[in-house]
């Protein structure tokens, strides 16, 4: 679960950039 959340956060971070 944590790994999935971490991956999603990275994708969101890149999307926000």
MDTraj code that builds the backbone (N, CA, C; nanometers):
import mdtraj as md
import numpy as np

residues = "UNK UNK UNK UNK UNK UNK UNK UNK UNK UNK UNK UNK UNK UNK UNK UNK UNK".split()
xyz = np.array([
    [0.0848, -0.1208, 0.0000],
    [0.0000, 0.0000, 0.0000],
    [0.0876, 0.1248, 0.0000],
    [0.1829, 0.1280, 0.0885],
    [0.2698, 0.2470, 0.0968],
    [0.3416, 0.2697, -0.0360],
    [0.3871, 0.1603, -0.0965],
    [0.4597, 0.1742, -0.2242],
    [0.3685, 0.2354, -0.3297],
    [0.2430, 0.1919, -0.3330],
    [0.1488, 0.2451, -0.4322],
    [0.1274, 0.3940, -0.4071],
    [0.1113, 0.4310, -0.2827],
    [0.0891, 0.5719, -0.2490],
    [0.2109, 0.6541, -0.2896],
    [0.3294, 0.6035, -0.2629],
    [0.4530, 0.6747, -0.2978],
    [0.4611, 0.6948, -0.4483],
    [0.4285, 0.5923, -0.5243],
    [0.4349, 0.6026, -0.6704],
    [0.3339, 0.7055, -0.7196],
    [0.2133, 0.7012, -0.6656],
    [0.1089, 0.7969, -0.7065],
    [0.1549, 0.9387, -0.6737],
    [0.2162, 0.9564, -0.5584],
    [0.2624, 1.0913, -0.5180],
    [0.3670, 1.1419, -0.6177],
    [0.4542, 1.0541, -0.6597],
    [0.5593, 1.0955, -0.7557],
    [0.4941, 1.1391, -0.8864],
    [0.3963, 1.0613, -0.9323],
    [0.3280, 1.0953, -1.0583],
    [0.2568, 1.2299, -1.0429],
    [0.1905, 1.2500, -0.9312],
    [0.1189, 1.3762, -0.9076],
    [0.2192, 1.4916, -0.9028],
    [0.3313, 1.4683, -0.8379],
    [0.4336, 1.5736, -0.8271],
    [0.4805, 1.6145, -0.9664],
    [0.5020, 1.5168, -1.0519],
    [0.5487, 1.5475, -1.1879],
    [0.4380, 1.6193, -1.2646],
    [0.3149, 1.5786, -1.2410],
    [0.2007, 1.6393, -1.3116],
    [0.1893, 1.7869, -1.2708],
    [0.2109, 1.8136, -1.1434],
    [0.1985, 1.9518, -1.0937],
    [0.3108, 2.0396, -1.1493],
    [0.4268, 1.9806, -1.1676],
    [0.5415, 2.0598, -1.2157],
    [0.5041, 2.1376, -1.3398],
])
top = md.Topology()
chain = top.add_chain()
for i, resn in enumerate(residues, 1):
    res = top.add_residue(resn, chain, resSeq=i)
    for name in ("N", "CA", "C"):
        top.add_atom(name, md.element.get_by_symbol(name[0]), res)
traj = md.Trajectory(xyz[None], top)
